[in-house]
Amino acid sequence: MLAVGIVTEVFGPHGAAVPGFDLALCADRAGPVPTDCGVPVSIGHGLERLAGADLVIALPGAGFRTPPGPDVLDALRAAHGRGAVVAAHCVGAFALAAAGLLDGRRATTHWRFAELLADRHPEVSVEPDALYIDEGSIVTGAGAAAGFDVCLHLLRREHGAALANAVARDMVLPSHRDGGQAQYLAAPVPEDGEDERLAEVLAWARENLHEPLPVAELAGRALMSRRSFARRFTAATGTTPHAWLRSLRLSRAEELLETTNLPVEEIARQVGYGSAAVLREQFVRRRGVPPRSYRRAFAGTP
């Protein structure tokens, strides 16, 4: 039920400022489907509805250890074959693997079942620490609430950061989470004074992206040594301070490219890069296109 709620919440209505999506729930046959919370879901469409979909998301279910029937696997293959994006999160990835769509690709799933996926499908390169993995026409995500990460990533990729941010704000969620599943395994971050200081420093950094923000300065604001700060930061976010800042700077640059007419040089300054050339280098390396091409691609996107 959580997975159904995630998808219908992200792609459901969010007010007049956000374009609507034609969302349908499908199964191998229409009718009521039991859920893990005891409330059945009424499915109005069979597999024929997949034939016209631009995006197909395989949702997780309790029976994931048994592969779907041949009709479902054929429908997934057919959708991918005609150019639809096929995605899954949590143990929904097992359906994509059973259909052969993950062969020779990187993929992720809930960390608890990553080893099982790798054992059953050795032709798949399973990465258990990732929140999601984008392989172009195939996207997989981690477990449970990582479904939000997958769906928001798809929105951001296809429709731009401004739309993804608007939907995330409507759901009171971050539009992008840094780090991976490792931060959620068996080492919760202790809630003490140091973590409160760390949270305050991260909030300050978000508001001051135009500054250089060296790790030594961040550590000083957190009243920690540089080494302690780096260790605490990684435990709390699952990534390094440098990687976190880079992701934050590029996400802000995306939003400014979409929603303003600021010159790239000014955007580079506002997000903390010394020049437009440095921003371009990072943007091409991480996003695959230069800033000006990104802006043209999303011109007119709400």
DAZIRA-V523335 format. One record per residue. N is the residue number from 1. RES is the residue in three letters. NEAR is the number of other C-alpha atoms within 10 Angstrom. Layout:
# DAZIRA-V523335
n=N res=RES near=NEAR
n=N res=RES near=NEAR
This chain:
# DAZIRA-V523335
n=1 res=MET near=16
n=2 res=LEU near=15
n=3 res=ALA near=21
n=4 res=VAL near=14
n=5 res=GLY near=12
n=6 res=ILE near=18
n=7 res=VAL near=19
n=8 res=THR near=14
n=9 res=GLU near=16
n=10 res=VAL near=20
n=11 res=PHE near=18
n=12 res=GLY near=17
n=13 res=PRO near=16
n=14 res=HIS near=17
n=15 res=GLY near=10
n=16 res=ALA near=7
n=17 res=ALA near=11
n=18 res=VAL near=15
n=19 res=PRO near=13
n=20 res=GLY near=12
n=21 res=PHE near=10
n=22 res=ASP near=9
n=23 res=LEU near=13
n=24 res=ALA near=15
n=25 res=LEU near=19
n=26 res=CYS near=19
n=27 res=ALA near=18
n=28 res=ASP near=16
n=29 res=ARG near=14
n=30 res=ALA near=14
n=31 res=GLY near=14
n=32 res=PRO near=13
n=33 res=VAL near=12
n=34 res=PRO near=11
n=35 res=THR near=14
n=36 res=ASP near=10
n=37 res=CYS near=8
n=38 res=GLY near=8
n=39 res=VAL near=11
n=40 res=PRO near=13
n=41 res=VAL near=14
n=42 res=SER near=13
n=43 res=ILE near=16
n=44 res=GLY near=14
n=45 res=HIS near=16
n=46 res=GLY near=16
n=47 res=LEU near=17
n=48 res=GLU near=13
n=49 res=ARG near=14
n=50 res=LEU near=21
n=51 res=ALA near=14
n=52 res=GLY near=11
n=53 res=ALA near=18
n=54 res=ASP near=14
n=55 res=LEU near=18
n=56 res=VAL near=22
n=57 res=ILE near=21
n=58 res=ALA near=22
n=59 res=LEU near=21
n=60 res=PRO near=23
n=61 res=GLY near=16
n=62 res=ALA near=10
n=63 res=GLY near=9
n=64 res=PHE near=14
n=65 res=ARG near=13
n=66 res=THR near=10
n=67 res=PRO near=15
n=68 res=PRO near=17
n=69 res=GLY near=12
n=70 res=PRO near=12
n=71 res=ASP near=11
n=72 res=VAL near=19
n=73 res=LEU near=19
n=74 res=ASP near=14
n=75 res=ALA near=19
n=76 res=LEU near=25
n=77 res=ARG near=17
n=78 res=ALA near=14
n=79 res=ALA near=20
n=80 res=HIS near=20
n=81 res=GLY near=13
n=82 res=ARG near=12
n=83 res=GLY near=12
n=84 res=ALA near=20
n=85 res=VAL near=19
n=86 res=VAL near=23
n=87 res=ALA near=27
n=88 res=ALA near=28
n=89 res=HIS near=32
n=90 res=CYS near=28
n=91 res=VAL near=29
n=92 res=GLY near=24
n=93 res=ALA near=30
n=94 res=PHE near=30
n=95 res=ALA near=25
n=96 res=LEU near=26
n=97 res=ALA near=21
n=98 res=ALA near=18
n=99 res=ALA near=20
n=100 res=GLY near=16
n=101 res=LEU near=20
n=102 res=LEU near=23
n=103 res=ASP near=16
n=104 res=GLY near=11
n=105 res=ARG near=15
n=106 res=ARG near=17
n=107 res=ALA near=30
n=108 res=THR near=32
n=109 res=THR near=33
n=110 res=HIS near=23
n=111 res=TRP near=21
n=112 res=ARG near=14
n=113 res=PHE near=17
n=114 res=ALA near=21
n=115 res=GLU near=15
n=116 res=LEU near=15
n=117 res=LEU near=23
n=118 res=ALA near=18
n=119 res=ASP near=12
n=120 res=ARG near=13
n=121 res=HIS near=17
n=122 res=PRO near=12
n=123 res=GLU near=15
n=124 res=VAL near=20
n=125 res=SER near=16
n=126 res=VAL near=22
n=127 res=GLU near=19
n=128 res=PRO near=23
n=129 res=ASP near=20
n=130 res=ALA near=21
n=131 res=LEU near=27
n=132 res=TYR near=27
n=133 res=ILE near=22
n=134 res=ASP near=18
n=135 res=GLU near=14
n=136 res=GLY near=9
n=137 res=SER near=14
n=138 res=ILE near=22
n=139 res=VAL near=25
n=140 res=THR near=30
n=141 res=GLY near=29
n=142 res=ALA near=33
n=143 res=GLY near=25
n=144 res=ALA near=16
n=145 res=ALA near=15
n=146 res=ALA near=24
n=147 res=GLY near=27
n=148 res=PHE near=26
n=149 res=ASP near=23
n=150 res=VAL near=25
n=151 res=CYS near=24
n=152 res=LEU near=25
n=153 res=HIS near=21
n=154 res=LEU near=18
n=155 res=LEU near=19
n=156 res=ARG near=19
n=157 res=ARG near=13
n=158 res=GLU near=13
n=159 res=HIS near=15
n=160 res=GLY near=24
n=161 res=ALA near=28
n=162 res=ALA near=24
n=163 res=LEU near=22
n=164 res=ALA near=25
n=165 res=ASN near=19
n=166 res=ALA near=16
n=167 res=VAL near=25
n=168 res=ALA near=19
n=169 res=ARG near=13
n=170 res=ASP near=13
n=171 res=MET near=13
n=172 res=VAL near=9
n=173 res=LEU near=14
n=174 res=PRO near=15
n=175 res=SER near=21
n=176 res=HIS near=19
n=177 res=ARG near=16
n=178 res=ASP near=16
n=179 res=GLY near=19
n=180 res=GLY near=18
n=181 res=GLN near=21
n=182 res=ALA near=18
n=183 res=GLN near=17
n=184 res=TYR near=15
n=185 res=LEU near=11
n=186 res=ALA near=7
n=187 res=ALA near=10
n=188 res=PRO near=10
n=189 res=VAL near=15
n=190 res=PRO near=11
n=191 res=GLU near=8
n=192 res=ASP near=8
n=193 res=GLY near=8
n=194 res=GLU near=15
n=195 res=ASP near=16
n=196 res=GLU near=11
n=197 res=ARG near=16
n=198 res=LEU near=21
n=199 res=ALA near=14
n=200 res=GLU near=13
n=201 res=VAL near=19
n=202 res=LEU near=18
n=203 res=ALA near=11
n=204 res=TRP near=13
n=205 res=ALA near=17
n=206 res=ARG near=14
n=207 res=GLU near=10
n=208 res=ASN near=14
n=209 res=LEU near=19
n=210 res=HIS near=17
n=211 res=GLU near=14
n=212 res=PRO near=14
n=213 res=LEU near=15
n=214 res=PRO near=11
n=215 res=VAL near=18
n=216 res=ALA near=15
n=217 res=GLU near=13
n=218 res=LEU near=21
n=219 res=ALA near=20
n=220 res=GLY near=13
n=221 res=ARG near=16
n=222 res=ALA near=21
n=223 res=LEU near=15
n=224 res=MET near=17
n=225 res=SER near=14
n=226 res=ARG near=16
n=227 res=ARG near=12
n=228 res=SER near=12
n=229 res=PHE near=22
n=230 res=ALA near=20
n=231 res=ARG near=14
n=232 res=ARG near=19
n=233 res=PHE near=21
n=234 res=THR near=17
n=235 res=ALA near=19
n=236 res=ALA near=20
n=237 res=THR near=19
n=238 res=GLY near=20
n=239 res=THR near=18
n=240 res=THR near=19
n=241 res=PRO near=20
n=242 res=HIS near=13
n=243 res=ALA near=12
n=244 res=TRP near=18
n=245 res=LEU near=22
n=246 res=ARG near=19
n=247 res=SER near=17
n=248 res=LEU near=19
n=249 res=ARG near=23
n=250 res=LEU near=21
n=251 res=SER near=19
n=252 res=ARG near=20
n=253 res=ALA near=23
n=254 res=GLU near=22
n=255 res=GLU near=18
n=256 res=LEU near=22
n=257 res=LEU near=25
n=258 res=GLU near=23
n=259 res=THR near=18
n=260 res=THR near=10
n=261 res=ASN near=11
n=262 res=LEU near=12
n=263 res=PRO near=12
n=264 res=VAL near=20
n=265 res=GLU near=16
n=266 res=GLU near=15
n=267 res=ILE near=25
n=268 res=ALA near=25
n=269 res=ARG near=17
n=270 res=GLN near=18
n=271 res=VAL near=24
n=272 res=GLY near=22
n=273 res=TYR near=23
n=274 res=GLY near=15
n=275 res=SER near=14
n=276 res=ALA near=17
n=277 res=ALA near=14
n=278 res=VAL near=13
n=279 res=LEU near=24
n=280 res=ARG near=20
n=281 res=GLU near=15
n=282 res=GLN near=20
n=283 res=PHE near=21
n=284 res=VAL near=13
n=285 res=ARG near=11
n=286 res=ARG near=13
n=287 res=ARG near=15
n=288 res=GLY near=12
n=289 res=VAL near=15
n=290 res=PRO near=17
n=291 res=PRO near=24
n=292 res=ARG near=12
n=293 res=SER near=12
n=294 res=TYR near=18
n=295 res=ARG near=22
n=296 res=ARG near=11
n=297 res=ALA near=14
n=298 res=PHE near=18
n=299 res=ALA near=13
n=300 res=GLY near=9
n=301 res=THR near=14
n=302 res=PRO near=15
